[in-house]
Amino acid sequence: QVQLVESGGGLVQPGGSLRLSCAASGSIFRNAMGWYRQAPGKERELVALITSAGTTNYADSVKGRFTISRDYGKNMVYLQMNSLKPEDTAVYYCYRFVNSRDYWGQGTQVTVSS
């Protein structure tokens, strides 16, 4: 059973930073991993992706501010978020592509507000 558990969300002021973590069940080796987010009234959107080859892709809105990384030894994926803006407020979901299927975690709330 594929499980993804996010942590690290919270309330932060504009310009602040947060680091999201995602604990995956089993080895994430050769899995594409990523982060999606969904703001109220909006569709879920891709924020960042790291492929099995290590290639990273980011939404234009977060380029230069967010960094995705992974730790194979711990089966963890991270999203470092800097220079946060109010428009980054959303529920953030960890994503994993394995065995030709998409999986998401339960999500963690990130709120950027003064």
C-alpha positions in Angstrom: 0.0 0.0 0.0 1.4 3.4 -1.0 1.2 5.9 1.7 2.4 9.5 1.8 2.3 11.6 5.0 3.0 15.3 4.8 4.1 17.5 7.7 5.6 21.0 8.2 2.7 23.2 7.2 1.5 26.1 9.3 1.0 29.9 9.4 3.8 32.1 8.3 4.2 35.8 7.5 4.8 37.1 4.0 8.5 36.8 3.1 8.9 33.9 5.5 10.0 30.3 4.9 8.6 26.8 5.6 9.9 23.4 4.9 7.4 20.7 4.0 8.3 17.0 4.5 6.7 13.9 3.0 7.3 10.5 4.4 6.7 7.7 1.8 6.1 4.1 2.5 8.6 1.9 0.9 11.5 2.8 -1.3 11.1 6.0 -3.5 13.9 4.9 -5.7 12.9 5.3 -9.4 9.7 7.0 -8.4 8.8 10.5 -9.6 7.8 12.5 -6.6 6.4 16.0 -6.2 4.2 18.5 -4.6 0.8 19.8 -5.6 -1.3 22.5 -4.0 -5.0 23.5 -4.0 -6.2 26.9 -2.9 -9.9 27.4 -2.0 -12.1 27.6 -5.1 -9.2 26.6 -7.4 -8.0 23.4 -9.1 -5.2 21.4 -7.7 -1.9 22.5 -9.4 1.6 21.1 -9.7 4.1 23.0 -7.7 7.3 21.0 -8.1 8.3 17.6 -9.4 11.5 15.6 -9.3 11.8 12.7 -11.7 13.5 9.4 -11.1 16.4 10.8 -13.0 16.7 13.7 -10.7 15.3 16.3 -13.1 13.3 19.0 -11.4 10.4 21.1 -12.7 8.6 24.0 -11.0 5.5 26.0 -11.6 6.4 29.4 -12.9 4.9 31.0 -9.9 7.4 29.4 -7.5 10.6 29.3 -9.5 13.5 30.7 -7.7 11.6 30.5 -4.3 10.8 26.8 -3.8 13.2 23.9 -3.9 12.3 20.2 -4.1 14.6 17.6 -2.8 14.6 13.9 -1.7 16.4 11.6 0.6 16.5 8.0 -0.7 17.8 6.6 2.6 14.9 8.0 4.5 12.3 7.7 1.8 11.6 11.4 2.2 10.7 14.3 -0.1 11.0 17.9 0.9 9.8 21.2 -0.3 11.7 24.2 0.9 9.6 27.3 0.5 11.2 30.8 0.7 9.9 34.3 0.2 6.4 33.1 0.7 3.5 35.2 -0.6 -0.2 35.3 0.4 -1.0 33.6 -2.9 1.0 30.6 -1.8 -1.7 29.9 0.7 -3.2 26.4 0.0 -3.3 22.8 1.0 -0.1 21.2 -0.1 -0.1 17.5 -1.2 2.7 15.2 -1.6 2.6 13.3 -4.9 4.1 10.0 -6.0 4.0 8.2 -9.4 4.5 4.5 -9.0 3.4 1.5 -11.0 1.7 3.8 -13.6 -0.5 5.3 -10.9 -0.8 8.6 -9.2 -0.9 8.9 -5.4 -1.4 11.9 -3.1 -1.1 12.3 0.6 -3.8 13.8 2.9 -2.3 17.3 2.6 -0.9 20.0 4.9 -2.2 23.5 5.2 0.1 26.4 4.5 -1.2 29.9 5.3 0.7 33.0 4.4 -0.7 36.0 6.2 0.4 38.9 8.3 
